[in-house]
Amino acid sequence: MPPPNQLELLQCASALADGVLLLSADDTIQFLSSAFCTLWSLEQRAESWQGRPLLELTQALTGRLAEPASTNYCVLPPDGSSQQVQLQTGRRLELCAQLLPVTPACQLIRVRDVTAEQQQQRLLHDLSMVVEQSPNLILRFDAHGSLLYANERAHQFCLGLGAAECDSLQVQLRHLAASTLAQAQPHESEIGAGRHYFRLVVKPMPELGYANLYLNDITYQFQAERYLKQQQVFYTSILNELPGDIAVIGPDRRYRYVNPAAIRDPTIRAWIVGKTDAEYCIYRNVPMERASFRQALFDEALATRAAVEFEEAIGHGEETAYFLRRLQPVFKADGSLDFMIGYGMNITDRRLAQEKLRVSDQLLREQQAFQQLVLDVIPTAVYVREQGQITFANRAMQELLNQTQQLAELIRREPDGPAALAVAAYSRIDAEVLATGREVHTQDSLTLDSGEVRWFQTVKYPFPRPDGQVQVLGASTDITASKQAHLQLERSEKRYRDLQYYAQALIFTHDLTGYLLTANPACARLMGRTISELAGARLAQVLPPRLAREVSRYLEQVAEHGEFRGVLQLNAGPGRRRFILCHSHMVNTPNEPPYVLGYGQDITDLMLTEQQMRRAKNVAEKAAQARTTFLANMSHEIRTPLNGVLGMAALLARTPLLPEQREQLAIIQASGQHLLGVINDVLDVAKITAGKLELEYTPFCLNESIQQTLAPLERQAAEKGLGFSVELPPVSPWVLGDPFRLNQILLNLTSNALKFTPAGNVRVACRQVEHTTQQLTLHFSVSDTGIGIPADKRDKIFDSFTQANADTTRQFGGTGLGLSISQALVERFGGRLTVDSVLGQGSTFAFCITLPQAAAPNNTDELLLDTEPLLGMQILLVEDNTINRLVAREMVVGWGGHVDEAADGPAAVALFEQRTYDAVLMDIQLPSMSGLEVTVRFRQHPDPVRARTPILALTANAYVSDMQQYLAAGMNDCLAKPFDELELCRKLKALRPPTPAAV
């Protein structure tokens, strides 16, 4: 057994990929590795050779040589040398012999497989031949512009150019090579030389000091693309010139095309291609209802397989534009939807846009970048074939082979099928190339595994090999897009014809002399003629005599201004008068005579509908004005005497009264306030119905306002024996809003709770739900333990003049307006009034609103501390009602003021001319002159100081819009009748001019 170090050495040798043979001095085999047996294809195991003579091994090895009979040397090399041998299996081995410096002496022979190295050297040689015989131009320049290399194709191309063209091309290429080397960045561009166009790729090699230039001939593709672009520009110009909104929508509901008339912004127009209506609504911040509306119409047109016409309103800021639109489905031969044509007309200002559509399919061509060196950067599939087998393929060819892996199986299953016939044709062309020694150009189609058909422009060359064999070198360029371009152009032309044929609008063309060139079926139907009869006819011959006389002026206008717009009236038969909105536009196309493109839309129904709507609008406006006038008169006629009743009651309350008299006075005041509440409720309902209910925004203390409002109701609850509680925020906030309307809601809800609660308690709560530095969100609720509301009556209690039960009014009183008004007010605040009720247990009304926070004012009301706040104040009272004059006079005099009275406008103007006043109390509805007219006279006074005299309007009109009208006329403030004495005093004191400072 060998020592451990020797054993480890033998184990290492066994693990080597190279074969190892160890011989003793007497040529006895001491060790033979398994790799040695594998490389020589020896059947016997390596262990079986140990101890056997070398001669036996030599005989076994010699029999495996490719030519053993002609071998004149020993299979194993002598010491210190190496040699290579070729085996019958095609494998090539290298043997190295070395004498080991050990005792006793041993010889080590190592064997390794060099077959791959030999093949790599051969492949490199093949690659160099491929580059040399490539159909593309390949050149190499150094940094100084010297040409280091040019393949055969480049030399042949330069010889075909003139001397000047060749020199110009070389100068251009030298400059590109030098600049690319200087920047150390690849460069790609297109370049023309002679009648050829090339795709140029420059690959710099800064570390080697040169740049490689690859020029791929794209002349055919360039010419095809230029032709396609010309056709695309032609058809796009037609659609872009049409004044009507035109869009093409695919079966996937995505836009394929939108013309400038539909979307003027080119950025948005480019963006919307490939998008849906829903994506457009999100992008443009438009309500999603528009997308849902259009999708429903799309589904209707698709289901009925017929055109769908509809009107659509689109808001633009404060204005609304109305469009008459039409969706027309176009189906393929198999019955499936090809596309949907949408076109429309702006009917707001009766301007017509021509509905003409052409689908412009964007030709997407993959720009194949040149990557790496030589063939792998070329998008053309390059390959070498020998006897039908591909021996070399570049990256593009490898990708093509990966996409046709099922081709062999298809040929096996169908030996006479199209795929087998195509492969046989490839073989015949290869044989022709080999037989003639000349290049052959072909166009071939190839069906991929996915079913897609690809077209290739192929050039095949004879490819001589160093060993004398001739193979076929092929270069195939994908021309699928160019092949399909003609089909796409034909489809586009068909869509244009379909657009004209299916459009219900009138589409026609004529030359500048008035001869019709084309007319669509809709135009022919309206004129009562066939399309063939209209083609070539003069406009004056086919139009009615009244319009025929205007043809000359029409042609002059088109020639001078380039277009014509107008509404034409035609008689399409007895009793068939039609209105046509017409727009003609002169089209100028390069290298073609100009012509006129006309577009007409039948707007007869629109005209008749508009006339009916105009008449209906006048009737509605008169009715609304009559209702407004009635409410204003009713408000004035009721509030004016009621102001006298409540005013006199207030004056009477100042005098000494017996308890019985004071009780009777309280009844008068309560009845008057109740009547005022009913009037206010009726007017509020009228405001809500007319959409004139408006909120004021003034800072107020929330807790204080609510407490003052609910204080009388708390006394009512105590008188009725009910519990009454109010829960308010711990810190009283100041907010910005309408305290009167907020308190009106709470008064209505709390009054109802007290009214319908025979026993138990009523609870009012206000809680802060959300609090930020800018606003407060508040939750209000009014709960009671009353009679409750039946479930089937809850939806009706918010209707005007409605209560839960028919006997409610007789039992509890009320008009049935409180909840209706409260609901409308809550909605004006931005909230929603809800109710939760259990019959016999009680009800809870609640709502949630958000109010802006406000800063607390620094001023305090000292009116109640001053016994004569109007002392010395000279006031002119203009009022035609004697009782109201008495009430106002007594109130002002009671606060220390002096009053002059005028019963009408002229008397007021006369007093104003004679005296100077600190303020004027002005009634609005006066005989002979209204209060507004008197105010205008006062403001026109020549004395600027007297012209600025404060005027307080006393009005029985309770609309906010009326108040704003009075302020706009020059009045300083307004006070609604019947007015409160304290409020009148406060407003007069606020209008009092400041006292001049003592000198």
Secondary structure, DSSP 8 states (H G I E B T S, - for coil): ---HHHHHHHHHHHHSSSEEEEEETTSBEEEE-HHHHHHHT-SS-GGGGTTSBHHHHHHHHHTTBSSGGG--S-SS--TT-EEEEEBTTS-EEEEEEEEES-SS-EEEEEEEE-HHHHHHHHHHHHHHHHHHT-SSEEEEEETT--EEEE-HHHHHHHHHS-HHHHHHHHHHHHHHHHHHHHHT--EEEEEEETTEEEEEEEEEETTTTEEEEEEEE-HHHHHHHHHHHHHHHHHHHHHHH--SEEEEE-TTS-EEEE-TTT---HHHHHHHTT--HHHHHHHHT--THHHHHHHHHHHHHHHHTS-EEEEEEEEETTEEEEEEEEEEEEE-TTSSEEEEEEEEEETTTTB--------------------SSGGGG-SSEEEEEETTEEEEE-HHHHHHHHTTTTHHHHHHH-TTSHHHHHHHHHHHHHHHHHHH-S-EEEEEEEE-TTS-EEEEEEEEEEEE-TTS-EEEEEEEEE-HHHHHHHHHHHHHHHHHHHHHHH-SSEEEEE-TTSBEEEE-HHHHHHHTS-HHHHTT-BHHHHS-HHHHTTHHHHHHHHHHHSEEEEEEEEE-STT-EEEEEEEEEEE--TTS--EEEEEEEE-HHHHHHHHHHHHHHHHHHHHHHHHHHHHHHHHHHHHHHHHHHHHHHHHHHHS---HHHHHHHHHHHHHHHHHHHHHHHHHHHHHHHHT------EEEEHHHHHHHHHHHHHHHHHHHT-EEEEE--SS--EEEE-HHHHHHHHHHHHHHHHHT-SSSEEEEEEEEEEE-SSEEEEEEEEEE-SS---GGGTTTTTSTT--SSTTHHHHH---S-HHHHHHHHHHHTT---EEEEETTTEEEEEEEEEEEB----S----TTT-S-TTTT-EEEEE-S-HHHHHHHHHHHHHTT-EEEEESSHHHHHHHHHH---SEEEEESS-SSS-HHHHHHHHHT-SSHHHHT--EEEEES---HHHHHHHHHTT-SEEEESS--HHHHHHHHHHHS-------
